[in-house]
Amino acid sequence: MRIAKSILCQTNFDVGPIVTNLNLIAGEWLAGESEIENRNPSDLSDLIGHFAQANADQLEATLDQARIAQAEWAAYGLERKQAVLMNIGTELMARAEELGTLLSREEGKPLAEGKGEVYRAGQFFTYYAAECLRQIGENADSVRPDIEIDVRREAVGVVAVISPWNFPTATASWKIAPALCYGNAVVWKPANITPASAVALTEIINRQDIPKGLFSLVMGSGRSIGQRLVESPKVNAISFTGSVPVGKGIAAAAIQNLTKVQMEMGSKNALAVMDDADLDLAVSLALGGAFGGTGQKCTASSRLVVHAAVHDAFVEKLVAGTQAMKVGHALAEGTQMGPVVSEQQLAENLAYVDLGKSEGAELACGGQRLEMPQDGYYMSPGVFLNTTNDMRINREEMFAPLTSVIKVGSYDEALATVNDTNFGLTSGIVTQSLARATHFRRNARTGVVTVNLPTAGTDYHVPFGGRGDSSYGPREQGKAAAEFYTTVKTAYISAGKPM
Ligand code: NDP
């Protein structure tokens, strides 16, 4: 792991020197009021490092410096800003193997997914590097004579980025890259479960040609430093991804200061499998969508809405495919599903298994804690059968390698079931009927809809976001991100008559 600056200390957990990773406060790498340890969920004997926890004074100092740095950064030439973003993106892509290994080690997703995530994070930066040169406004004639109007976007100011652990590098990058592209300063509070990836990305960003304090890293718990950050009147905009309850709390705090807010939260995504579906394709989409990232994706296929005519055949293949999945150490060759991220998440998952059974669902396979050669948070992927859409396992985001099959009698019932949720991030249909695919695409009440593709897995150059409890505020990614990271200025110009 390459860390810009660190201090060495002895701990109770390891005989050797342990690196304490620091926060980036007002342009300086600093220790905090305390530190936490970060362990590998695939192997709890593997201590990744210690991570500083920022204190309130450091937060104030870094917010003050961010304000100064933002004005300087916004005045940089376009190509200078573009070069900064391009360098960050290029380095992330070049180091995808190394940083993906670190990511998988601390988060638990299989190595291929970890490397893919870091590479994708790089693509967000190179995409927004290009966007630096594509910030073109509008002009118009005034309704009054001899007056012209110029409409352009300007930076919002200081942006707080609060990111989750399930995509520690990619989610942060799809917020940080557009924030910088449009001229903002960033104060980043990453999830405390995955701080190593955050330090690695910060180290890359801080090495660039940027004003001192333009980018800050404030590791610490959400309840302490996160809450202070979202309550601060020095923050102009907050971009958050995480759970619905925390999102609602952040929105409530933000409104006190009329701070702009954008939130991506949970979901209960459904994949509809029609009677004319290619069943092998449907099963492979369901397996990838339900168990990729150990089911810890806001886009996971946690409800499988299956037409009665193919239900039994689909279920047979689905259960066989689920039982065949290789669960193992994230960095081990051949692992298809890694551990759950934390002890708490594992306990919640197992509680959902019990809940599903108590609600009358049949657990066809999986849903058990697994003993492995290394001590980690392993469980087997699980499939619930004979479920109804009103069960809590079909209404609450579980964020677990668990999926439910809901049998329906028609396309219309499938669509109604897909839409019967408080959430609305993604949905998908597997069908060979153009008519059904088209109708579904137009009538599914989700921000993202897929046809013969998984509910998880999106591009970086187009908008991403949902409806209902899944999202709040402007869309992320692609050109749509400009809506959140900028504010519009309308200028009226009376040039007068040439002399
Ligand atoms: P949280 O919503 O608690 O955490 C997301 C981020 O918000 C983390 O950086 C967290 O910090 C921070 N945070 C927590 N509380 C506050 C606060 N009061 N003010 C500011 N920031 C705060 O998610 P969890 O990690 O606890 O996961 C719980 C559940 O949330 C999951 O089981 C899943 O259902 C859902 N979730 C959804 C995600 C998505 O992609 N939509 C991503 C992650 C979780 P810290 O972690 O340091 O406390």
Boltz pocket constraint, residues with backbone or C-beta under 6 A from the ligand:
constraints:
  - pocket:
      binder: B
      contacts: [[A, 162], [A, 163], [A, 164], [A, 165], [A, 166], [A, 189], [A, 190], [A, 191], [A, 192], [A, 193], [A, 220], [A, 221], [A, 222], [A, 223], [A, 225], [A, 226], [A, 227], [A, 228], [A, 230], [A, 241], [A, 242], [A, 243], [A, 244], [A, 246], [A, 247], [A, 249], [A, 250], [A, 264], [A, 265], [A, 266], [A, 267], [A, 297], [A, 298], [A, 345], [A, 397], [A, 398], [A, 399]]
      max_distance: 6.0
